[in-house]
Amino acid sequence: MVVITVLFPYSYTMTTIQIESVMQVLHTHLGKSTPHKDGERSFSCPFCNHYKQKLQVNIVSQKWHCWVCNARGQSISMLLRKSNASPDVYPKIKEVYGDRGSGPSSDFKTSRTLYSLPESYKPLYIKSNNPDYRNALYYAMKTRKLSAIDILKHQVGYCDSGPYAGMLIVPSYDDQGILNYYVGRSFYDSSLKHKNPPISKDVIGFDSHINWSEPITIVEGAFDAIATKRNTIPLFGKKILPKLRTQILHHKVPRINLALDADAYKDSIVEIEYFLNNNIRVHYVELGSKDPNEMGYHNMIDAIGEAREITFFDLIQYKMTL
């Protein structure tokens, strides 16, 4: 048996049979590839469908990255999950990589039932003659003011059947590129405007796009975060939940821009005090009568630039008015 050894910060050896097994899965799912040195392969990207092979995958380290849409991850199984591969491929990947980012375990399968997109989800960046596609695209770009780049960056999609029929779907991924939440918003004049998955909102919204070494902006909804664009986390609600609070402290975020409605600010006063006690600067962004999605990117950037820093004196004053 021939053994090919590729040197990385960790030492790992793959046989030709293992390489061929992984390549068979990837070629079946992604199509043909172009080989490069050190275990690198280029594929057509399933996320942006660029006409050139811009998705680079390292078979040994398992890291992958698209040079066009910036989709990226740390394991082959993550790439397969995120691009909706057939479940029967995961055992083959696990045979090769074992615990190094292998396919979903029995525990993961349980959470995957909750953390999967609706079955009829279709990405908006793939054109269709389906009337639902045209209506969803109109709602996304005209009503919600999303750009083509926004749609591609956040993999915004829609459903034309099932429980989420007639709804725009906005996924959220964690720092490993794994789905952790999504929101559904009707693009028709329907009595059911919102429909979200029956799971906890205690996640880091849009975590895959967050740079924790820079100031972060916290907003209520997914469309608010997309409109604000840069380093923005949606709460999918009005309260700062434990995971986000923990991550902010863990990464020692230099500044938080709080862009919430007035009633949400009231609910978050305890959290703000907690951040100030831990030397995290908090700035309150004045929104007026509009939300960030209605204000748009340029107005939000101006509002963030003018946001005032909350002091302990402000907290005392606010508490006295409660």
N, C-alpha and C positions, 0 to 999 in steps of 0.2 A: 504494500500500500504506500503510495506516495504521500508525503506530508509536506504541506506548504506552511512555512512559519513567517508571520508578519510581526514585526516588532512595534509595540505600542507602549504607553506608560505602564500598562499592565501587560503581562506576558500571556499570550493566548495563541493556541495552535489549532488550525483547522485542516482537516484532511480534504482531499479533492472530492471525496464522496459527500462530505458535509457541505462544501461550497456548491456542488452541483445540486444538492437537495434544496438549498436556499434559493439558488438561481432559478430552479424550476418553479418554485412558488412565485417568485417575483416576476418572472417572464409570463407566467399564466395570468397574473393579476395586473401587471403594469405594461406588458408588451416587451419587445426586444430592447436590449441595452447596448451601450458602448463601454468597453472595458478601459480602465486607466490603471495606473500603478498603485501599489500598496492596498489592493482590495477595493478600490473605488470603481463604481459603475454609474453611468448616467442613464436615466430613464425619462420618458415623457411624464410630466407632472400630472397626477390625477386631480389636483386641486385648481390649477389655473389653465391646464390644457394648452400650454404654450406649444407652438409648432416645432420648437427645438427641444432636445433632451436636456432640460435644465434641472431636473431632480437628481442630485448626486447622493448616492448611497454607498456607505462603506460596509462591506460584508463582514468584516472582522470586528470593528468597533461598534457597528450597528447604527452609527450616527447618520442622519440624513438631512438634506437641506435643499430647498428649491431656490435658485438664484433669481427667480422672477417674482414669485408671490411671497417668498420668505417663510413658507411652511417649513417646519423643522421638528426634529425629535431625537430621542436617545436610544431607540430600539426598533428593530424590524417589526416586532409585533405591534408597536405603537403606530407605525406607518400603515400596517395592514388594517388595524382597527379604525384609524381615522379616515381611511379611504374606503371603508365599508367592504372589506374582503369577506369571503365566505368563511364561516366559523370552522370549517373542516381543515383549514390550513394551519391553525395554531398548534396542534400536536406535532406537525412536521417541524415547525420552528423550534418548539420546545425540545425536540430530540437533539437539535444541533446546539442550542445555546443554554439549555438547562435553566438555571436561575438567573442567568445574565439577560434579563429582559425577555423571558420566554413568554409563551402564550398565556392566556388567562387561566388562573387556577380556579378551583371550585368556588372559592370565596369571591374571586373577581367576577365569575359568571353571575353570582347573585346580585352584585352591584351593577353589573353591565345591564341587567334587565331594567334597572332604574336609570342608568346613565347612558342610554342610547337614544339617538334621534328617532322621531316618529318614523314608522315604517315607510310611509309615502313621501318622506322628505326628498325634495329635489333642489339642487343648488341653482340659484338665479343666474349664475354666470354661464350656465349651459342653456343656449337658446332653444325655444320650443314653440310650436304652433298651438299649444294648449292655451285656451282662453284664460285659464287660471294663471298661467305664466305671465301673460300680458298684463292682467289686472294686478298681480303681485308686484311686477316690475314697476308699473305706474305708481302704485301705492308707495313702494320703497323709495323711488326717485323723486316723485312729485310731492307726495304728502309728507313723507319722513325725510326728504331731502338728502338721501344717501347718494353718494357718487359711485361710479363703477368700481373705483378703488376700494371704497368702503365695503361694498358687496363682496368683492374678492377677498379682502383682508379678513373679514369676519365670517366668510362662508355663509352669508345670508341665503336662505332658501325659502321654499314654500311647500305646502301640502295641497294636493287636489283630491284627496280621499281620506277616509278614516276619521278618527276623533279630532284631528287638527285640520280638517279640510277647510279651505278658504282662509288659511292663516299663514302669515309670514313667520318664519322660524329663524331666530337669532341664537346660534350656539355660543357657548363659552367653554374654553379649554384651560386646563391647569398648566403649570409650568413644564409638565412632561408631554404636553400636547394631547392629553386625554380629556374627553368631554366631561365636564363637571356640572353643567346646567344648561338650560335653554329656555327661551321665552317664545310664546306664540301670541301673535297679534293679528286680529282679523283684518283682511284687506277689503272686506265687503261691509255694507251697512247692516251689521248683524247685532242681535241682542247680546251675543257672547263676544265681547271685545277682547278678552284676555283668557289665555289658558296656558298654565305652566305645569311642569311635571310634578307629581306628588312626592317630592323629596325636599329635604332641608335646603334652605337658602344660605346656610352657613358655609359658603364657598368663597373663593377669591374670583370674582367676576373678571373675565378677560385676562386671567393671570398670565397666559402665554405671551401677552404683549406688554407686560409690566417690567420696568427697570426700577428696582427698589432703591437704587442709589440716587435717584432723582426725585424731586417733589412729585407727589401723586395727587390727583384730583378725585374726589369721591362724589358720585352722583347717584340718583335713585334708580334710573332705568337704563336698559341696554341702549336705546336710541339716544339717550342723553350722553352716554359714554362715547358712542360712535361720533356724535356731533362735536364733542369736545376734542376727540381724536388722540391727543398726546397723553400717555401715561395715566389713563383714567379708568377707575374701577366702578362698575355699577353694583349697587347693593341688592338689586332686584326687589327693592322694598324701601323702607324708611329708616331702618335701624342698622347700626354698625354691630355686626355679630362677632363672636369670639375668634374665629379663624383669621379674619382680617385684622382685628386688634392685635392678635399675637404676632402676625407677620410684620406689621408695622413696627412693633417693638423689636422683634428679632433682627430686622434689617436696619434698624435705627434710621428710619426715613427722615430726611432733613426737614421736610415740610409737608403738611397736609392742606390741600385746598378743599374746603367743605362747601359743596354746591348743592345744598338740599333745600327743599321747601321749608317754610317757617315752622310748620308743625313737626317736621322731621328733625329740625334743629332742636326743638324742645325735647324730643325723645332722646336725642344724642348728647344732652348736656353732661350726663354722668361720664360718657365716654370721652368727651372733650377734656373734662377735668382729669381723667385718667392719663390722657396723652400729655397734658401739661405737667402733671406730676412726674412724668417719665422723660421730660425734656424734649418732647416732640412739639415743634411749632405748629399751630393750627391757624389757618386763615379762613375767614368766613366770606364766601362769595355772594354778593348781593344779586339776586336773580330778578327782583321785581315781581311782576305778575306772570312772567313767562318761565317755562322750563328750558334747560339747555338745548334741547332739540328744536324748540321754537326759536330760540335766540340765534342759533347757528354758530359755526366755528369762530368767525372773526369777532363777533360780539362776546362770545365766551372767553376768548383770549384776552380781550380788553377787560372784562369783568374780573378775571383771575389776576391780571396785573394790578388792578385797583383794590383787590381784596384786602381787608384790614386784618391784622393779626389779633387773635383773641388773647387777652391777658387774664390773669386771676382777678383783677379788678372788674373786668367785663363779666366774669362768671358770678362774682358777688352781686353785681347790679342785676344781672338776669335772674338770679335766684330770689332776689328780693321782690321781683314782680310776679313770681309764680303764685 
